[in-house]
């Protein structure tokens, strides 16, 4: 193989089995499955750009995922870090109620051509 040697990633004892179970899971969140597959592939010696192409993500995502595993271990890898971000919340809230708003659907109270009887 030509070029630079692939980055090495060593799995902690016991993490290999847990990562394989998560990578095959149908019920785990998608980000956990993808991260587990990325870490397993890099630990197996695959190149970053090949893993990124297979996972349909950027090479930087592969690098950040491996860094997260090296720094925080399995628990840090599987944590959803998006929840603590500021900005828009992940929930949709209804519009505020006010005295200037009418109840019901807009235009539902009008009589239009669709409301006329067919018999004249």
C-alpha positions as CSV (number, residue, x, y, z in Angstrom):
1,X,0.0,0.0,0.0
2,X,1.4,3.4,-0.9
3,X,1.2,6.6,1.0
4,X,1.2,7.3,4.7
5,X,0.6,4.6,7.2
6,X,-3.0,4.8,8.5
7,X,-3.6,6.3,11.9
8,X,-3.7,3.6,14.6
9,X,-6.4,3.4,17.2
10,X,-6.2,0.9,20.0
11,X,-9.4,-0.2,21.6
12,X,-9.6,-0.5,25.4
13,X,-10.1,-4.1,26.7
14,X,-13.8,-5.0,26.7
15,X,-14.8,-2.2,24.3
16,X,-14.4,-4.3,21.3
17,X,-17.4,-6.5,22.1
18,X,-19.6,-3.6,23.2
19,X,-18.8,-1.6,20.0
20,X,-19.6,-4.6,17.8
21,X,-23.0,-5.1,19.5
22,X,-23.8,-1.4,19.0
23,X,-22.6,-1.4,15.4
24,X,-25.0,-4.3,14.6
25,X,-27.9,-2.8,16.6
26,X,-31.2,-1.9,15.0
27,X,-32.5,-0.2,18.1
28,X,-29.6,2.1,19.1
29,X,-29.6,5.7,18.1
30,X,-28.1,6.2,14.6
31,X,-25.2,8.4,15.9
32,X,-24.1,5.6,18.3
33,X,-24.2,3.0,15.5
34,X,-22.2,5.2,13.1
35,X,-19.6,6.1,15.8
36,X,-19.2,2.5,16.7
37,X,-18.7,1.5,13.1
38,X,-16.2,4.3,12.6
39,X,-14.1,3.4,15.6
40,X,-14.1,-0.3,14.7
41,X,-13.0,0.4,11.1
42,X,-10.2,2.7,12.1
43,X,-9.0,0.3,14.8
44,X,-9.0,-2.5,12.1
45,X,-6.5,-0.3,10.2
46,X,-8.8,1.1,7.5
47,X,-7.9,4.5,6.1
48,X,-9.9,7.6,7.1
49,X,-11.0,8.6,3.7
50,X,-12.3,5.1,2.9
51,X,-14.3,4.9,6.2
52,X,-15.7,8.4,5.5
53,X,-16.8,7.4,2.0
54,X,-18.5,4.2,3.3
55,X,-20.2,6.1,6.2
56,X,-21.2,9.0,3.9
57,X,-19.6,11.6,6.1
58,X,-16.6,13.9,6.1
59,X,-13.1,12.8,7.0
60,X,-13.2,15.3,9.8
61,X,-16.1,13.5,11.3
62,X,-14.1,10.3,11.3
63,X,-11.2,12.1,12.9
64,X,-13.4,13.7,15.6
65,X,-15.1,10.4,16.4
66,X,-11.7,8.7,17.0
67,X,-10.5,11.7,19.1
68,X,-13.7,11.5,21.2
69,X,-13.1,7.8,21.8
70,X,-9.4,8.3,22.7
71,X,-10.2,11.2,25.1
72,X,-13.5,10.1,26.7
73,X,-13.6,6.3,26.1
74,X,-16.7,4.3,25.3
75,X,-19.0,6.4,27.5
76,X,-18.0,9.7,25.9
77,X,-18.3,8.2,22.4
78,X,-21.9,7.1,23.1
79,X,-23.0,10.4,24.7
80,X,-25.2,12.7,22.7
81,X,-23.3,16.0,22.9
82,X,-25.9,17.9,20.9
83,X,-28.3,18.3,23.8
84,X,-26.1,20.8,25.7
85,X,-25.8,23.3,22.8
86,X,-27.3,26.7,23.0
87,X,-29.6,28.0,20.3
88,X,-32.7,26.5,19.1
89,X,-34.2,23.8,21.3
90,X,-34.9,20.3,19.9
91,X,-38.6,20.6,20.6
92,X,-41.4,22.3,18.6
93,X,-43.6,24.5,20.7
94,X,-47.1,25.8,19.7
95,X,-47.5,29.5,18.9
96,X,-48.4,31.6,21.9
97,X,-52.1,32.1,22.5
98,X,-53.3,35.7,22.5
99,X,-56.6,37.6,22.7
100,X,-56.1,38.8,19.2
101,X,-56.1,35.3,17.7
102,X,-59.3,33.6,16.6
103,X,-60.0,30.0,17.4
104,X,-60.1,27.5,14.5
105,X,-58.6,27.2,11.1
106,X,-58.0,30.2,9.0
107,X,-60.8,30.7,6.5
108,X,-62.9,27.8,7.8
109,X,-65.9,30.1,8.7
110,X,-66.3,31.5,5.2
111,X,-68.9,30.5,2.6
112,X,-67.2,29.8,-0.7
113,X,-68.2,27.9,-3.9
114,X,-67.5,24.6,-2.3
115,X,-70.2,25.3,0.3
116,X,-73.0,26.0,-2.1
117,X,-75.7,23.3,-2.6
118,X,-75.8,21.6,-6.0
119,X,-79.6,21.8,-6.2
120,X,-80.8,25.3,-7.0
